[in-house]
């Protein structure tokens, strides 16, 4: 996982398998960045994610709660189709932006920065 | 119907084994030559059931998870059993978004299992542990010629 912060936006590039085991580390690191920067937007880039179960939904919902306390938003970009299935089931698309894949891909390229 | 293959594994209820469990079951399922999306469904459902054992049944204190899987020509069954605390109210536990796991758990584990598998049965009681029995029917069986298998 890599993160970068610029101009109010925290971009989190996730990779590998996101399950209960992996989520603990991801959450810890993302929360450190959120607390430090208070970003107005957090972008989760799923391009290199190979697996995700409901633990990943919990991760996003938890960050959404934190951000919504001060008006921040969450955006999800470059979601592979097999992960979209879990996302759709959760209804998480109602609280995050960017689940339209074509649009998300453009947006992802635009926002992607090296750490 | 008689099963064509059988697999059993017992693993400690630690989170590092979530990946191992779903990998083993999906490797076993691959003997039926399922489609990629069917394999993904099975992996995800197994991951949810095993995670439940670790977080809820054993409350992170460890224990053993018993996984048993059977292959039939057109389906796979997976039974995931623990000897943990059991579920007081199964209907409540299976409600979407209900969780006792705290803020960062989505409460969608059983919903994922139910929508990704063709049947999910839960047997549980206080002090007897929980057994989740899931079946996935592989659709290629309907499409292909059974004589070729």
Interface residues (C-beta under 8 A of the other chain):
Chain A: X17 X19 X20 X21 X23 X24 X27 X51 X52 X53 X54 X55 X57 X58 X59 X61 X62 X65 X82 X85 X86 X89 X90
Chain B: X15 X16 X18 X19 X22 X36 X37 X40 X43 X44 X47 X48 X51 X54 X55 X101 X103 X104 X105 X106 X107 X108 X109 X111 X112 X115 X116
